[in-house]
Amino acid sequence: MNESLKQTIEAHPFFAGMRSTHLKMIEEGASKQSFSPGEFLFVEGEPANHFYLISRGRVALEAHELADGTVPVQTLGPGDVLGWSWLFAPFVWHFRARAIDPVKVINLDAANLLVSAERDHDFGYELMKRLAQVLIQRLQTTRKQLLKYRLEASMFEERLHG
């Protein structure tokens, strides 16, 4: 394995304090990947088979519906992780992720992570604890965004009719 790739994974905040044997499982099948501004890392409904560690640039996590347009959910940057849909059936992305700047990520093979978690339940538990924190944070951010849009819509209605 490329030594700088290994060092990047081991230094990533998401994996802080993780056992070296578990880090080795994560490093299997890992690769570096780049995205240009405006390029999608993934799109809702597509198969979810990657887990990304963002090392450079910003990524817009968005909810998109053809009829309703696009709603920004969160902007992620270096030190953040992206993608948890590979953990749960039907294993498709629930949001879309778009590069805002030139983005560099470490692309982790989700199938490898799932197989490793199944074989080593201690590793699986460690991974799930960390991903649960990401899920909680994303849910809280999404809740705040929904409240913000609701307030803005209410203020617009008030100005329109009031």
C-alpha positions as CSV (number, residue, x, y, z in Angstrom):
1,M,0.0,0.0,0.0
2,N,1.1,3.5,-0.8
3,E,2.7,4.9,2.5
4,S,1.1,8.3,2.2
5,L,-2.4,6.7,1.7
6,K,-1.8,4.6,4.8
7,Q,-0.7,7.7,6.8
8,T,-3.7,9.7,5.6
9,I,-6.1,7.0,6.8
10,E,-4.4,6.6,10.1
11,A,-4.3,10.3,10.7
12,H,-8.0,10.9,9.8
13,P,-10.0,12.1,12.8
14,F,-12.7,9.5,12.1
15,F,-10.3,6.7,12.9
16,A,-8.6,8.3,15.9
17,G,-7.7,5.7,18.6
18,M,-8.6,2.7,16.4
19,R,-6.5,-0.4,16.7
20,S,-3.8,-1.0,14.1
21,T,-5.3,-4.3,13.2
22,H,-8.6,-2.5,12.4
23,L,-6.8,0.2,10.5
24,K,-5.2,-2.5,8.3
25,M,-8.7,-3.8,7.4
26,I,-9.8,-0.2,6.4
27,E,-6.7,0.3,4.3
28,E,-7.5,-2.8,2.1
29,G,-9.0,-1.6,-1.1
30,A,-8.5,2.0,-0.3
31,S,-7.6,4.4,-3.1
32,K,-7.1,8.1,-3.7
33,Q,-9.7,9.9,-5.8
34,S,-10.2,13.5,-7.1
35,F,-13.3,15.4,-8.1
36,S,-13.5,18.7,-10.0
37,P,-15.8,21.5,-8.9
38,G,-19.4,20.6,-9.9
39,E,-18.7,16.9,-10.3
40,F,-20.9,14.5,-8.3
41,L,-19.3,12.0,-6.0
42,F,-22.6,10.1,-5.9
43,V,-26.2,10.7,-6.7
44,E,-29.4,9.6,-5.0
45,G,-30.7,6.2,-6.0
46,E,-27.3,4.9,-7.3
47,P,-25.7,1.9,-5.7
48,A,-23.8,2.9,-2.5
49,N,-20.5,1.1,-2.5
50,H,-18.0,3.6,-1.2
51,F,-17.1,5.4,2.0
52,Y,-15.2,8.6,1.6
53,L,-12.7,10.4,3.8
54,I,-12.4,14.0,2.7
55,S,-8.8,15.2,2.7
56,R,-9.1,18.4,0.6
57,G,-11.8,20.7,-0.6
58,R,-15.5,21.0,0.2
59,V,-18.5,18.8,-0.7
60,A,-22.1,19.9,-0.8
61,L,-24.4,17.2,0.6
62,E,-27.8,17.8,-1.0
63,A,-31.4,16.4,-1.2
64,H,-32.7,16.6,-4.7
65,E,-36.1,16.0,-6.1
66,L,-37.0,16.7,-9.8
67,A,-40.3,18.4,-8.8
68,D,-39.0,20.3,-5.8
69,G,-35.4,21.1,-6.8
70,T,-32.3,20.9,-4.7
71,V,-32.0,21.6,-0.9
72,P,-28.6,21.9,0.6
73,V,-28.2,19.7,3.7
74,Q,-24.6,20.3,4.8
75,T,-21.2,21.3,3.5
76,L,-18.4,18.9,4.4
77,G,-14.7,19.4,4.3
78,P,-11.3,18.1,5.2
79,G,-11.5,15.7,8.2
80,D,-15.2,14.8,7.5
81,V,-16.5,11.4,6.2
82,L,-19.1,11.0,3.6
83,G,-21.4,8.1,2.9
84,W,-23.2,5.7,5.2
85,S,-25.8,4.3,2.8
86,W,-23.6,1.2,2.1
87,L,-24.5,0.0,5.6
88,F,-28.2,-0.5,5.1
89,A,-30.4,-2.2,2.5
90,P,-31.3,-1.4,-0.2
91,F,-27.6,0.0,-0.4
92,V,-28.4,3.1,-2.4
93,W,-27.5,6.7,-1.8
94,H,-30.1,8.8,-0.1
95,F,-28.6,12.2,-0.9
96,R,-26.3,13.4,-3.6
97,A,-22.8,14.8,-3.0
98,R,-21.3,17.5,-5.3
99,A,-17.7,18.9,-5.2
100,I,-17.7,22.6,-4.5
101,D,-14.0,23.0,-4.9
102,P,-11.4,20.6,-6.2
103,V,-11.9,17.7,-3.9
104,K,-9.5,14.9,-2.8
105,V,-10.8,11.9,-1.0
106,I,-9.7,8.5,0.2
107,N,-12.2,6.1,-1.3
108,L,-12.8,3.1,1.0
109,D,-14.3,-0.1,-0.5
110,A,-17.6,-0.5,1.4
111,A,-18.0,-4.2,0.5
112,N,-14.6,-4.8,2.1
113,L,-15.7,-2.9,5.2
114,L,-18.9,-4.9,5.5
115,V,-17.1,-8.3,5.1
116,S,-14.4,-7.2,7.6
117,A,-17.1,-6.1,10.1
118,E,-18.9,-9.4,9.7
119,R,-15.7,-11.4,10.2
120,D,-14.4,-9.3,13.2
121,H,-17.3,-8.1,15.3
122,D,-15.0,-5.9,17.4
123,F,-14.1,-4.1,14.3
124,G,-17.7,-3.9,13.2
125,Y,-18.7,-2.5,16.6
126,E,-16.0,0.2,16.4
127,L,-17.0,1.2,12.9
128,M,-20.7,1.3,13.9
129,K,-20.1,3.5,16.9
130,R,-18.2,6.0,14.8
131,L,-20.8,5.9,12.0
132,A,-23.6,6.3,14.5
133,Q,-22.1,9.6,15.6
134,V,-22.0,10.8,11.9
135,L,-25.6,9.8,11.5
136,I,-26.7,11.7,14.6
137,Q,-24.8,14.7,13.5
138,R,-26.3,14.6,9.9
139,L,-29.8,14.1,11.3
140,Q,-29.4,17.2,13.6
141,T,-28.0,19.3,10.7
142,T,-30.9,18.2,8.5
143,R,-33.4,19.0,11.2
144,K,-31.9,22.5,11.6
145,Q,-32.1,23.0,7.8
146,L,-35.8,22.0,7.8
147,L,-36.6,24.4,10.6
148,K,-34.7,27.2,8.8
149,Y,-36.7,26.6,5.5
150,R,-39.9,26.4,7.4
151,L,-39.2,29.7,9.1
152,E,-38.2,31.3,5.8
153,A,-41.4,30.1,4.1
154,S,-43.5,31.3,7.0
155,M,-41.9,34.8,6.9
156,F,-42.4,34.9,3.1
157,E,-46.1,34.0,3.5
158,E,-46.5,36.7,6.2
159,R,-45.0,39.3,3.9
160,L,-47.1,38.1,1.0
161,H,-50.4,38.2,2.9
162,G,-49.8,40.5,5.7
